[in-house]
Each structure stands twice: as C-alpha cells, then as structure tokens.
C-alpha cells in the first residue's frame, strides 16, 4: 500500500521566503497532477477581525497558494472565503483587515462570505442530515484548504480537517457534542473535490485557542493531498498523540 506524502518545509518571517516555501511544499506533493478544474474554492481561516498573528491564515501563505493556483490555472474561476463564527459576524471585517480582499483582487479571485451565500439543501450524512450548503461549494470542481494550525479548546487542535468546519454556514455550535464525528462527516462529503491542504505554521497558536491563545513562531509550511496525514504530522509536531484527536 502506498504511503501518503506530507511536505514539511522550513521558512522565515519574510514575504518572499514564505512564497518560496509554499511553492516548494505544493510541488513536493504534486498538487496539480489532476485535470484542470474550471472552478476552485480556497478555504481560509478568517476567525477574527483583529489582526493578531496566529488567529487567522497568514496573508502571505494565502497569497503564496493563490499565486500558484492562478499561475497554473490562468483561466479557472477562483473563489475564497470562510463563514461567520457562532457569536460574531466577523468575516467581512476580517477579510479587509487582514488584507485578503486586496490580495484576491490582484489575482482575480472572488471573496465569498459563506454565511451569506446562496444555498441548496443537500443530504450530508447521518450526523448533519439535510443542510443548506453554499451553492458555490457544491458547484466548484476543486477545493484547497489553507488552515492555520492552532490548539483548540474542544478538539484539541485545529488543522486541515477542522478547517472544513467553516464550510458549514450556520449553527455549527449545535454539533459540538459530536464535533469529532461531524468533522469527519463534512470532510467525507467534500472528499472527492478536495485537492490539497496547505497548512500555515509560520506563526501558529498555543494555549486556550482557537481565538485567545498565544502566537507561537514555528516557521513551517505543511502540504499534503491527504488531510488526515497532514493533521497527523501537525499534531505530532505540536506534541499530541494521534489518538488524542478523535476526528
């Protein structure tokens, strides 16, 4: 049985160095070996309107991925975005404050607030049942997830798989009692379109995350076409055993 490949690339706190690390990580895992997609959605983490390193996906990492995608697929339609958290409508502020709107405009990519986007009702699985899912996610041909690696008060860390929690536009808190099963289910639903995970570990987070932890400089970029493998390595790097993350 073939083993999954995870790129684990060192970088430094400088824009061009991060761009180069992202490019190398993506190349190491043959990210573009599939057929050309007509549409691509980049799932970023825009948890907070406050610009505090470690809370949201780094703009440098986002741009590093986006420029590779646009260079490889110059005619594809590219979207990116996140949804609101349960207690705060933060996404529209965050996408401006963190500079993502300006980056997206440079590469002809369209921002989508998934909590306000048009939806269709679909059967996700036994945990979620029928959900109104954003049409842009249902119609896109390829997904790339760009999480920031953080400790988490429930899961116990958030990475490539947990980042898909933000594909669910509303009322995710209702599923916290079964969060591990729910994370697995939403990833299974989108698995056939998930092309790649590129994890931001330039400045990660430790402590009582995902929002109020402390920034932790790690200077790493991880990438894999296998999100389970990516999260396994990220968790081990953070000091977790694999069975501590039930998802």
N, C-alpha and C positions, 0 to 999 in steps of 0.2 A: 504494500500500500504506500502510495506517495505521501510525503510529508508536506504540510503547509509551510510556506515561506513568509517570514516576517523580517522586514528591513528595520534596522536599529542604527540610526545614523547620528553621529555627533555633530553639533553645530555650535555657534557662538551668538551672542546678542548683537547681531548686526544684520541689516536687511538682506544684503546680497548673500551673506553666508546662509541665512535661513532659506532663501530661494534655492540656492545650490543644494542644500541638504534635502529639501522637499523633492527636487528633481531627481536626485540620486536615489532616494528612498522609493519613489514611484517607479523608476527604471529597474531597480533591483527585483521588484515583484512583477515585472511585465504587465503593468497596469492596463496597457492599451492593446492587448493581443486579441480582443474580441472585435466583432464587426462594428462599424461606425454607427453610433446612435444618432438619431435625428434630434433627440432632446435629452438633456441631462439635468438632474437636480443635485445641488451641493448642499448637504445638511450641515449647517454650522451650529455652534452653541452661542446663543445671544441671551444668556440668562439674566444679565444685569445691565442697566443703563449706566452704571458707574464704571468708569474706566480704571479698574483695578486689575493689574496683571494676575492671571490665574483664574479669573472668573469666567471669561469668555474665550472662544477661539481667538488666537492671535491674528491680527490683521495681516501680518507678514506671512503666516502659514496659509491663511485663506488665499492671499494673492499668489503665493507660490504654487498652490494647487490650481487655482483658476487660470493662471497664465499657461501652465502645462496643458490643461484641458482645451483652452482656446487655441493654442498653437497646434495641437494635434487634430482638433475638430473645428476648423475655422468657420464652417457653415452650420454647425449644430446650434440649436436653441438651448441656451443655458439659463437655468433658474437657480436661486439660492435662497435660504431662509430658515426660519425657526418659528415656534409658536409661543404664545404667552404662557407664563407660569400661572399657577392657580390663584395667587393672591395679588398679582400686579400686572398691569398692561405695560410691559417694558420693551417689547421688541422694536417698535417703531422708533423709540428714543435710542435704543442700543445700536441699531444698525447705522444711525447717523453719528452717534458719539464715538463709536469705535472705528469710524472711517470706512465701513463696508460699502456704503452707498457709492462713495466716490470710486472705490476700487471696482465695484461692479460696473459702473458706467464706463470705465476705461477699457473693459473687456467685453462690452455689450452683453452683460448678464443682468437678468431681471430679478429684483428682490420680491419675495412673497412672504407676507405675514400669514402663516398657515392657519392661524385662528380666525382670520377674516376672509379667507379664500373660499370660492365656491366649492361645494362638496357633493359627493354622491354616497348613497347608502350601500355598504358592502358587508359581506359576512367575513369577519376577520378570523374568528376561531372560537373555541369554547369559553375562553376567558372573557373576551370582549363582546362576543356575539355580533350583532349588526352595529356598525358605527358609520357616522357621516365622516368620510375621509376626504381630504382636499383633492379635487379633481386633478390638479397639477401633478400630484404624486401618482395617482392612478394611471395617468396618461403618459408620463415620462418613460423613456426607454431605458434609462440608466440612472442609478443613484450612486453618489460618492459621499461618504460620511466623514466629517472633519471635526472630531471631538477634541476637547481639551481634557487631559487626564487629571482627575480630581478625586480626593476622598469624598465619601458621601455618607450622610448620617443614617441611611437606611440600607444601602445595597451591598457592600460598604465602599465601593468606588464606582466612578462613572467613567466610561471609556467609549469604545466604538459601538458596542451593542446598546448600552444605556442611552447613547445619543439618539437612537430611534424612538425613544420615549417622546421626544419632541416632534415626532411626526403626527402624534395624536392631538388634534386641535383643541379639544375641550375636556374638562372634568377628569383629568388623569388621576387626581388625588383619590378618587373613588376606588381605584385599583391598587392603592398602596398595600393593603393586606395581602395581595397576591402579586406583588411587584416583580418578583423573580420570574414567575410563570408568564406574567404579562410582557416582560422584556423579551423573553424567548419567543412568545407568540407574534409580536409585532415584527420581530426580525425574520421569523419564518415566513410571514405574509409577504414581505418585500424581498425575500432572498433571491428570487430569480432576476431581479433588476439591480441588486447591489453589486457594483463593480469593484469597489475599493474602499478601504478605510485608511485615512492618513491622520494619525494622532499627534496633536500638539503637546509636546512635553518640553517646550522651550522654557516657559515658566508655568509649572503645574501648581497644584494646591494640596496642602495637607491640613489636618485638623478637622473641625466640625463643618466640612463642606456640605453642599456644593457652592454655597454663597458666602459664608462668613469664615472660611478657613484662611490660612496664611499662604502667601505666594512662596513657591519652592522652585528655585532655579535648577533645572535639570539639563538644559541644553541638548535635548534629544528630539528627533523626529522618528516616529514609527509608521510603517505602512505594511498593509497586507491585503490580499484579496479574501482572506479568511478572517472574519471579525472575531471568532472565538479564539483563534491562535493569537491575534493581536492583543486581545484583552488578557489572555493568559500571561503573555510576556510582560505587558504593562503592570499587571497585578503583582507578578513576581518581583519586578523591579521596585515596586512600592513597598514590598515586604509582606504581601499577602500570599497565603497558600491558595491553590486553585479552588479547593472545596469551600473556602470562605465566601466566595461569590457564587451563590446558588444558581444564578442565571446562566 
